[in-house]
Amino acid sequence: MKVILLGELRGKGGEGDVVDVAQGYAENYLFPNRIAQPATPGNLKQLEERRAGIEKREAKRLADAHATKELLDGKSVTVEAKVGENDQLFGSITTAQIVAAIKDQLGVEVDRKRIGRGATIKTVGKHPVEVNLYRDINAVVTVLVGVSEEEAEPEEPEEDAQADETVAAETEAAAE
């Protein structure tokens, strides 16, 4: 069944594209969610009238995606997590944590659904993460996973330092 897409449909096309999909997919998902409309002669005529507006929006989306790629590509963000033995994390780093780190550290807002990961992040270190910005425009951000501050061991607790000073003072007094 031929349909006209009203917005971007991942893997099929963008706004204004005429694509062929299964009839059940169109009737049960695309039409009720207003993602597409049937490719009737009347709808195709309206599409031609709207073509200039669609091309302007498409150009703006591409420009925005390229600008965001310039801001993100090759940059790195740090995410802190609790770590167990052998640098294994308790749990894993989620896309929400990555999005929050990108927003806080780089000032760029990214949809969490656009974060693509082949494998889950469960170890400390550097992990490349691909961010799909628009269609085939992707940026690669390096996620540095580190030990959270709560978990890091303090070099010398204050109580021990005070106890050492007290012992040193008592030893000096006894020597005199």
Backbone hydrogen bonds, N-H to C=O, Kabsch-Sander energy under -0.5 kcal/mol:
donor,donor_aa,acceptor,acceptor_aa,energy
3,V,19,V,-2.7
4,I,37,Q,-3.2
5,L,3,V,-0.6
5,L,17,D,-2.7
6,L,35,I,-3.4
7,G,35,I,-0.9
9,L,13,G,-2.9
10,R,8,E,-0.5
12,K,9,L,-2.6
13,G,9,L,-2.2
16,G,5,L,-3.1
17,D,14,G,-2.0
19,V,3,V,-2.2
19,V,17,D,-0.7
21,V,1,M,-2.9
21,V,19,V,-0.5
26,A,22,A,-2.2
27,E,23,Q,-2.8
28,N,24,G,-2.6
29,Y,25,Y,-1.7
30,L,25,Y,-1.9
31,F,26,A,-2.9
33,N,29,Y,-1.6
34,R,31,F,-1.4
35,I,30,L,-2.7
36,A,30,L,-1.2
37,Q,4,I,-2.0
39,A,2,K,-1.9
40,T,38,P,-1.7
44,L,40,T,-2.5
45,K,41,P,-1.7
46,Q,42,G,-2.0
47,L,43,N,-2.1
48,E,44,L,-1.7
49,E,45,K,-1.4
50,R,46,Q,-1.7
51,R,47,L,-0.8
54,I,50,R,-2.0
55,E,51,R,-2.3
56,K,52,A,-1.9
57,R,53,G,-2.2
58,E,54,I,-2.4
59,A,55,E,-2.2
60,K,56,K,-2.1
61,R,57,R,-2.5
62,L,58,E,-2.3
63,A,59,A,-2.3
64,D,60,K,-2.7
65,A,61,R,-2.4
66,H,62,L,-2.4
67,A,63,A,-2.3
68,T,64,D,-2.5
69,K,65,A,-2.2
70,E,66,H,-2.0
71,L,67,A,-1.4
72,L,68,T,-1.9
73,D,69,K,-3.0
74,G,140,V,-2.5
75,K,72,L,-2.3
77,V,142,T,-2.5
79,V,144,L,-2.8
81,A,146,G,-2.4
84,G,88,Q,-3.7
87,D,84,G,-0.8
88,Q,85,E,-1.7
89,L,122,K,-2.6
90,F,82,K,-1.8
91,G,89,L,-1.1
93,I,121,I,-2.1
98,I,94,T,-1.8
99,V,95,T,-2.7
100,A,96,A,-2.3
101,A,97,Q,-2.1
102,I,98,I,-2.4
103,K,99,V,-2.4
104,D,100,A,-2.6
105,Q,101,A,-2.7
106,L,102,I,-2.0
107,G,102,I,-0.8
107,G,103,K,-0.8
108,V,102,I,-1.1
110,V,108,V,-0.5
114,R,111,D,-1.9
115,I,112,R,-1.1
116,G,114,R,-0.5
116,G,130,E,-3.2
121,I,93,I,-0.6
122,K,120,T,-0.8
124,V,87,D,-1.6
125,G,145,V,-1.6
127,H,143,V,-1.8
129,V,141,V,-2.9
130,E,116,G,-1.3
131,V,139,A,-3.3
132,N,114,R,-2.8
132,N,130,E,-0.5
133,L,131,V,-0.8
133,L,137,I,-2.5
134,Y,137,I,-1.4
137,I,134,Y,-2.7
138,N,136,D,-0.7
139,A,131,V,-2.2
141,V,129,V,-3.0
141,V,139,A,-0.6
142,T,75,K,-2.6
143,V,127,H,-3.1
143,V,141,V,-0.5
144,L,77,V,-3.4
144,L,142,T,-0.6
145,V,125,G,-3.0
145,V,143,V,-0.7
146,G,79,V,-2.3
146,G,144,L,-0.6
148,S,81,A,-1.7
151,E,148,S,-0.8
152,A,148,S,-1.4
161,A,157,P,-1.6
162,Q,158,E,-2.3
163,A,159,E,-2.3
164,D,160,D,-2.3
165,E,161,A,-1.9
166,T,162,Q,-2.2
167,V,163,A,-2.4
168,A,164,D,-2.3
169,A,165,E,-2.3
170,E,166,T,-2.3
171,T,167,V,-2.3
172,E,168,A,-2.0
173,A,169,A,-2.2
174,A,170,E,-2.2
175,A,171,T,-1.6
176,E,172,E,-1.2
